[in-house]
Amino acid sequence: MEKTDITLEVFYSKLRERVSTSNAKLLLHKAIVQSGLKETNLKEPMNKSDVQTICLELIKSGGPCFYVGKEIYKQIH
């Protein structure tokens, strides 16, 4: 499995730029749960496939999540 430099903290900080702190936590948690992944340490580098999965869940959510998912997805491709 290919590791990336992307962590859950990256997703969280990008979401916080667009929505409130509490909404960012909720939106990220929702994407993680819907993707079927388990929450890990916020600072632990993620596998490329896990990053893609969370990005796609965020994109499907639309709104501010769409832009965050799209931006991070571009970083790994």
C-alpha positions in Angstrom: 0.0 0.0 0.0 1.4 3.3 -1.1 1.6 5.9 1.8 1.0 9.6 1.1 1.9 12.7 3.1 -1.9 13.3 3.5 -3.3 12.9 7.0 -6.7 13.4 8.5 -5.4 16.7 9.9 -5.0 17.9 6.3 -8.6 17.1 5.5 -9.7 18.7 8.8 -7.7 21.9 8.3 -8.9 22.3 4.7 -12.5 21.9 5.8 -12.0 24.4 8.6 -11.0 27.0 6.0 -14.5 26.7 4.5 -16.8 25.9 7.4 -16.8 26.3 11.2 -14.6 24.0 13.4 -17.6 22.0 14.7 -19.0 21.5 11.2 -15.5 20.5 9.9 -15.3 17.8 12.5 -18.8 16.5 11.7 -18.3 16.6 7.9 -15.0 14.7 8.2 -16.4 12.1 10.6 -19.4 11.6 8.3 -17.0 11.0 5.3 -14.9 8.6 7.3 -17.9 6.6 8.4 -19.6 6.5 5.0 -16.4 5.4 3.4 -16.2 2.4 5.8 -12.7 3.4 7.1 -11.8 3.7 10.7 -10.6 6.9 12.3 -6.9 6.9 12.9 -4.5 9.3 14.5 -5.0 12.7 12.9 -1.3 13.0 12.2 -0.7 9.5 10.8 0.0 9.4 7.0 -2.7 7.7 5.1 -2.7 5.1 2.3 -3.4 6.5 -1.2 -6.5 4.3 -1.5 -7.9 5.6 1.8 -7.3 9.2 0.8 -9.1 8.6 -2.5 -12.0 7.0 -0.7 -12.4 10.0 1.7 -12.0 12.5 -1.2 -14.8 10.7 -3.1 -17.1 10.8 -0.1 -16.4 14.5 0.4 -17.0 15.1 -3.3 -20.3 13.3 -3.1 -21.4 15.4 -0.2 -21.2 18.5 -2.3 -20.9 22.1 -1.1 -17.7 23.0 0.7 -16.8 19.3 1.0 -16.7 19.0 -2.8 -14.0 21.6 -3.1 -11.9 20.1 -0.3 -12.2 16.6 -1.8 -11.4 17.8 -5.3 -8.3 19.7 -4.1 -6.8 16.9 -2.1 -7.7 14.3 -4.8 -5.7 16.4 -7.3 -2.7 16.4 -4.9 -2.4 12.7 -5.0 -2.8 12.3 -8.8 
